[in-house]
Amino acid sequence: MSKILIVEDEEAIAELEKDYLELNDFEVTIENSGDTGLATALSEDFDLIILDLMLPGIDGFEICRRIREDKNVPILMVSAKKDDIDKIRGLGLGADDYLTKPFSPSELVARVKAHMARYERLVGSHMKENDIIEIRGIRIDKTARRVFINGEEKTFTTKEFDLLTFLAENPNHVFTKEEIFREIWDMDSIGDIATVTVHIKKIREKIETDTSKPQYIETIWGVGYRFKV
């Protein structure tokens, strides 16, 4: 069951919204102040948030801004204020829609369903989790092509990244320099073996604490390299 948070200081309006949403099989939580609304929005997971603009404590603009720093949940902002500047400001802070009071409960339900369906489509197609490899302090984000060593991001060239990822995806497997060259450079290795050696050296300088005693990429003398786990 989808969960919705209503942040609304007028209890009668909040209860009416809750009744209509529950009739449409939504699970609803109500908060009547800006402070509790923000705390609940950040500490719990909701599928959509209905956010009043004028609230005691923290106003809806600030709540919207703070939520957007941490979450992508759809936000439907509601207000009795009809000024376009407020609508523009709310949407500019990350709200997905703006309803002006009074509005019919059926319109609210229709908007909620539309935004949730749109968000679910986006999550399904464009917001998949990144493909991550994590090994002993090394975090390789294959989707974003970023590498973090003990939490610190390091810059890698395209081939350095591809080579590190290839070895990390095949831990403890010994690859010859010829095999590595064919895999990463996609061509025969005649006359180009030194390219692999140079790239391994550069990668070690970025990931190893002591390049003379590598903890990750190990040289297997007379054969090639392997990524130790």
DODREN-997232 format. One record per residue (C-alpha): residue number from 1; x, y, z; residue in three letters. Coordinates in steps of 0.5 Angstrom, whole numbers. Layout:
! DODREN-997232
+-----+-------+-------+-------+---------+
: num :  east : north :    up : residuo :
+-----+-------+-------+-------+---------+
: NUM :     X :     Y :     Z :     ALA :
...
+-----+-------+-------+-------+---------+
! end
This chain:
! DODREN-997232
+-----+-------+-------+-------+---------+
: num :  east : north :    up : residuo :
+-----+-------+-------+-------+---------+
:   1 :     0 :     0 :     0 :     MET :
:   2 :     3 :     7 :    -2 :     SER :
:   3 :     4 :    12 :     4 :     LYS :
:   4 :     3 :    19 :     4 :     ILE :
:   5 :     5 :    24 :     9 :     LEU :
:   6 :     0 :    30 :     9 :     ILE :
:   7 :     3 :    37 :    13 :     VAL :
:   8 :    -3 :    41 :    14 :     GLU :
:   9 :    -5 :    45 :    20 :     ASP :
:  10 :   -12 :    46 :    19 :     GLU :
:  11 :   -14 :    39 :    22 :     GLU :
:  12 :   -21 :    39 :    19 :     ALA :
:  13 :   -18 :    40 :    12 :     ILE :
:  14 :   -13 :    35 :    13 :     ALA :
:  15 :   -18 :    29 :    16 :     GLU :
:  16 :   -22 :    31 :    10 :     LEU :
:  17 :   -16 :    29 :     5 :     GLU :
:  18 :   -14 :    23 :     9 :     LYS :
:  19 :   -21 :    20 :     9 :     ASP :
:  20 :   -21 :    21 :     1 :     TYR :
:  21 :   -14 :    18 :     0 :     LEU :
:  22 :   -16 :    12 :     5 :     GLU :
:  23 :   -22 :    11 :     1 :     LEU :
:  24 :   -17 :    10 :    -5 :     ASN :
:  25 :   -13 :     5 :    -2 :     ASP :
:  26 :    -7 :    10 :     1 :     PHE :
:  27 :    -4 :     9 :     8 :     GLU :
:  28 :    -4 :    17 :    10 :     VAL :
:  29 :     0 :    20 :    16 :     THR :
:  30 :    -2 :    27 :    18 :     ILE :
:  31 :     3 :    32 :    22 :     GLU :
:  32 :     0 :    39 :    24 :     ASN :
:  33 :     6 :    43 :    24 :     SER :
:  34 :    12 :    45 :    20 :     GLY :
:  35 :    17 :    42 :    25 :     ASP :
:  36 :    14 :    35 :    26 :     THR :
:  37 :    12 :    35 :    19 :     GLY :
:  38 :    19 :    36 :    17 :     LEU :
:  39 :    22 :    31 :    22 :     ALA :
:  40 :    17 :    26 :    19 :     THR :
:  41 :    19 :    27 :    12 :     ALA :
:  42 :    26 :    26 :    13 :     LEU :
:  43 :    26 :    20 :    18 :     SER :
:  44 :    21 :    16 :    14 :     GLU :
:  45 :    20 :    14 :     7 :     ASP :
:  46 :    13 :    16 :     4 :     PHE :
:  47 :    11 :    15 :    -4 :     ASP :
:  48 :     8 :    23 :    -4 :     LEU :
:  49 :     8 :    29 :     1 :     ILE :
:  50 :     2 :    34 :     1 :     ILE :
:  51 :     5 :    40 :     4 :     LEU :
:  52 :     1 :    46 :     6 :     ASP :
:  53 :     5 :    53 :     5 :     LEU :
:  54 :     3 :    57 :    11 :     MET :
:  55 :     5 :    53 :    17 :     LEU :
:  56 :     6 :    54 :    24 :     PRO :
:  57 :    14 :    53 :    26 :     GLY :
:  58 :    18 :    52 :    19 :     ILE :
:  59 :    14 :    54 :    13 :     ASP :
:  60 :    12 :    50 :     7 :     GLY :
:  61 :    18 :    53 :     3 :     PHE :
:  62 :    23 :    51 :     7 :     GLU :
:  63 :    20 :    44 :     8 :     ILE :
:  64 :    20 :    43 :     1 :     CYS :
:  65 :    27 :    46 :     0 :     ARG :
:  66 :    30 :    41 :     6 :     ARG :
:  67 :    26 :    35 :     3 :     ILE :
:  68 :    29 :    36 :    -4 :     ARG :
:  69 :    36 :    36 :    -1 :     GLU :
:  70 :    35 :    29 :     1 :     ASP :
:  71 :    29 :    26 :    -3 :     LYS :
:  72 :    26 :    25 :    -9 :     ASN :
:  73 :    19 :    24 :    -7 :     VAL :
:  74 :    14 :    27 :   -11 :     PRO :
:  75 :    11 :    34 :    -7 :     ILE :
:  76 :     4 :    37 :    -8 :     LEU :
:  77 :     4 :    44 :    -5 :     MET :
:  78 :    -3 :    47 :    -3 :     VAL :
:  79 :    -4 :    54 :    -1 :     SER :
:  80 :   -10 :    59 :     0 :     ALA :
:  81 :    -5 :    64 :    -3 :     LYS :
:  82 :    -7 :    65 :   -10 :     LYS :
:  83 :    -1 :    69 :   -12 :     ASP :
:  84 :     3 :    67 :   -18 :     ASP :
:  85 :    10 :    69 :   -15 :     ILE :
:  86 :     8 :    63 :    -9 :     ASP :
:  87 :     7 :    58 :   -14 :     LYS :
:  88 :    13 :    60 :   -18 :     ILE :
:  89 :    17 :    60 :   -12 :     ARG :
:  90 :    14 :    53 :    -9 :     GLY :
:  91 :    16 :    50 :   -16 :     LEU :
:  92 :    23 :    53 :   -16 :     GLY :
:  93 :    24 :    49 :   -10 :     LEU :
:  94 :    23 :    43 :   -12 :     GLY :
:  95 :    15 :    42 :   -11 :     ALA :
:  96 :    12 :    38 :   -17 :     ASP :
:  97 :     5 :    41 :   -17 :     ASP :
:  98 :     1 :    47 :   -13 :     TYR :
:  99 :    -6 :    47 :   -12 :     LEU :
: 100 :   -10 :    53 :    -9 :     THR :
: 101 :   -15 :    52 :    -4 :     LYS :
: 102 :   -21 :    51 :    -4 :     PRO :
: 103 :   -20 :    45 :    -9 :     PHE :
: 104 :   -24 :    39 :    -9 :     SER :
: 105 :   -22 :    32 :    -6 :     PRO :
: 106 :   -23 :    28 :   -12 :     SER :
: 107 :   -18 :    33 :   -16 :     GLU :
: 108 :   -13 :    32 :   -10 :     LEU :
: 109 :   -14 :    25 :   -11 :     VAL :
: 110 :   -13 :    25 :   -18 :     ALA :
: 111 :    -7 :    29 :   -18 :     ARG :
: 112 :    -4 :    25 :   -13 :     VAL :
: 113 :    -5 :    18 :   -17 :     LYS :
: 114 :    -2 :    22 :   -23 :     ALA :
: 115 :     4 :    24 :   -20 :     HIS :
: 116 :     5 :    17 :   -17 :     MET :
: 117 :     5 :    14 :   -23 :     ALA :
: 118 :     9 :    19 :   -27 :     ARG :
: 119 :    15 :    18 :   -21 :     TYR :
: 120 :    14 :    10 :   -21 :     GLU :
: 121 :    15 :    10 :   -29 :     ARG :
: 122 :    21 :    15 :   -28 :     LEU :
: 123 :    24 :    10 :   -22 :     VAL :
: 124 :    23 :     4 :   -27 :     GLY :
: 125 :    27 :     7 :   -33 :     SER :
: 126 :    31 :    12 :   -31 :     HIS :
: 127 :    33 :    12 :   -23 :     MET :
: 128 :    36 :     5 :   -23 :     LYS :
: 129 :    41 :     4 :   -17 :     GLU :
: 130 :    48 :     5 :   -20 :     ASN :
: 131 :    52 :    -1 :   -21 :     ASP :
: 132 :    57 :    -1 :   -15 :     ILE :
: 133 :    64 :    -6 :   -14 :     ILE :
: 134 :    66 :    -5 :    -7 :     GLU :
: 135 :    73 :    -9 :    -5 :     ILE :
: 136 :    77 :    -7 :     2 :     ARG :
: 137 :    76 :     1 :     2 :     GLY :
: 138 :    75 :     1 :    -6 :     ILE :
: 139 :    69 :     3 :    -9 :     ARG :
: 140 :    68 :     3 :   -16 :     ILE :
: 141 :    61 :     6 :   -19 :     ASP :
: 142 :    61 :     3 :   -26 :     LYS :
: 143 :    55 :     7 :   -28 :     THR :
: 144 :    58 :    14 :   -26 :     ALA :
: 145 :    65 :    12 :   -28 :     ARG :
: 146 :    67 :    14 :   -21 :     ARG :
: 147 :    72 :    11 :   -16 :     VAL :
: 148 :    73 :    12 :    -9 :     PHE :
: 149 :    79 :    10 :    -4 :     ILE :
: 150 :    77 :    10 :     3 :     ASN :
: 151 :    72 :    15 :     2 :     GLY :
: 152 :    76 :    20 :    -3 :     GLU :
: 153 :    75 :    20 :   -10 :     GLU :
: 154 :    80 :    19 :   -15 :     LYS :
: 155 :    81 :    21 :   -22 :     THR :
: 156 :    82 :    16 :   -27 :     PHE :
: 157 :    83 :    16 :   -35 :     THR :
: 158 :    78 :    12 :   -39 :     THR :
: 159 :    83 :     6 :   -40 :     LYS :
: 160 :    85 :     6 :   -33 :     GLU :
: 161 :    78 :     6 :   -30 :     PHE :
: 162 :    76 :     0 :   -35 :     ASP :
: 163 :    83 :    -4 :   -33 :     LEU :
: 164 :    81 :    -3 :   -26 :     LEU :
: 165 :    74 :    -5 :   -27 :     THR :
: 166 :    76 :   -11 :   -31 :     PHE :
: 167 :    81 :   -13 :   -26 :     LEU :
: 168 :    76 :   -12 :   -20 :     ALA :
: 169 :    70 :   -16 :   -23 :     GLU :
: 170 :    75 :   -22 :   -24 :     ASN :
: 171 :    78 :   -22 :   -17 :     PRO :
: 172 :    84 :   -27 :   -16 :     ASN :
: 173 :    84 :   -29 :   -23 :     HIS :
: 174 :    91 :   -28 :   -26 :     VAL :
: 175 :    91 :   -25 :   -33 :     PHE :
: 176 :    97 :   -24 :   -38 :     THR :
: 177 :    99 :   -18 :   -41 :     LYS :
: 178 :    96 :   -20 :   -47 :     GLU :
: 179 :    90 :   -22 :   -45 :     GLU :
: 180 :    89 :   -15 :   -41 :     ILE :
: 181 :    91 :   -11 :   -47 :     PHE :
: 182 :    86 :   -15 :   -52 :     ARG :
: 183 :    80 :   -14 :   -47 :     GLU :
: 184 :    81 :    -7 :   -45 :     ILE :
: 185 :    84 :    -4 :   -52 :     TRP :
: 186 :    81 :    -9 :   -56 :     ASP :
: 187 :    86 :   -11 :   -61 :     MET :
: 188 :    92 :   -15 :   -61 :     ASP :
: 189 :    98 :   -14 :   -56 :     SER :
: 190 :   104 :   -14 :   -61 :     ILE :
: 191 :   109 :    -9 :   -59 :     GLY :
: 192 :   104 :    -6 :   -54 :     ASP :
: 193 :   105 :   -10 :   -48 :     ILE :
: 194 :   109 :    -4 :   -44 :     ALA :
: 195 :   102 :     0 :   -45 :     THR :
: 196 :    99 :    -5 :   -40 :     VAL :
: 197 :   105 :    -4 :   -35 :     THR :
: 198 :   104 :     3 :   -35 :     VAL :
: 199 :    97 :     3 :   -34 :     HIS :
: 200 :    98 :    -1 :   -28 :     ILE :
: 201 :   103 :     3 :   -25 :     LYS :
: 202 :    99 :     9 :   -25 :     LYS :
: 203 :    93 :     6 :   -22 :     ILE :
: 204 :    97 :     3 :   -17 :     ARG :
: 205 :    99 :    10 :   -15 :     GLU :
: 206 :    92 :    12 :   -14 :     LYS :
: 207 :    89 :     6 :   -10 :     ILE :
: 208 :    95 :     3 :    -6 :     GLU :
: 209 :    98 :     6 :     0 :     THR :
: 210 :   105 :     3 :    -1 :     ASP :
: 211 :   106 :     2 :    -9 :     THR :
: 212 :   112 :    -2 :    -7 :     SER :
: 213 :   108 :    -7 :    -3 :     LYS :
: 214 :   101 :    -7 :    -7 :     PRO :
: 215 :    95 :   -10 :    -3 :     GLN :
: 216 :    90 :   -10 :    -9 :     TYR :
: 217 :    93 :   -11 :   -16 :     ILE :
: 218 :    99 :   -16 :   -15 :     GLU :
: 219 :   104 :   -18 :   -20 :     THR :
: 220 :   105 :   -25 :   -22 :     ILE :
: 221 :   112 :   -25 :   -24 :     TRP :
: 222 :   113 :   -29 :   -31 :     GLY :
: 223 :   105 :   -29 :   -32 :     VAL :
: 224 :   101 :   -22 :   -31 :     GLY :
: 225 :    97 :   -19 :   -26 :     TYR :
: 226 :    91 :   -21 :   -21 :     ARG :
: 227 :    86 :   -17 :   -17 :     PHE :
: 228 :    87 :   -20 :   -10 :     LYS :
: 229 :    81 :   -20 :    -5 :     VAL :
+-----+-------+-------+-------+---------+
! end
